Amino acid sequence: MKKVIQFGEQVEGYDIPVLNEREIRAAAGILFLVIFTSYLLIILTGDFVLAKYAVTLFFTDFLIRVFVSPRFSPALIIGRLIVRNQVPEYVGARQKKFAWIVGVILSFTMLVFMVIINSFSPITGIVCLLCMIFLFFESAFGICLACKVYAAVYKEKVRYCPGEMCDAKARQPIQKTSKVQLLIVLVFAGYIFLIAHLFNASFREKPYDMFGLFGPAKTASKSK
């Protein structure tokens, strides 16, 4: 029973329990997509139904991860199926548990206010935004923001981070950013502002239905 409900896996070559970062990122991407879609529905239509389902499922999934075992988390199982042909990337389980406890707290807060009390406020908006930020950084960049908080709280070195980012190492040449590359980014940002200034009115025009699939077809001249 202890082996069934243990947090993390014992893998040869690692002296502490670890988890597969690839399936964690896949699961984070799935949860982010659901929550982001729910957030858009609230903003655009005022419909909270999907958000209530998402909060309930989010809370349940994180409860299973923390208090039973990550191996029984539905989101992680789906993530495992998606990345099953990829080579595992192992990360320390301890800091992930701390991060998921933060997830339990945030999702429980949303559950109380949005589902049980059936209300919305700046509190639910901020908590929802925090959840999306955590999930986005995890899925897109492989950066666990709450794991960084873990190191600050417990004053101990975090082991086995994604991409070995916990270990202080000199960057390889392919990782270094030159001044020219930084200049390109700045020029591109200026390019974006220039486009917004010159073409904002044009971009705001609603596209016409070229083939008349959703109504009578219009020509470009008529749409103007």
Buried (B, 14 or more C-beta within 10 A) or exposed (E): EEEEEBBBBEBEEBEEBBBBBBBBBBBBBBBBEBBBEBBEBBEEEEEBEBBBEBBBBBBBBBBBBBEEBBBEBBBBBEBBEBBEEEEBBBBBBBBBBBBBBBBBEBBBBBBBBBBEEEEBEEBBEEBBEBBBEBBBBBBEEBBBBBBBBBBEEEEEEBBBBBEEBBEEEEEEEEEEEEEEEEEEEEEEEEEEEEEEEEEEEEEEEEEBEEEEEEEEEBEEEEEE
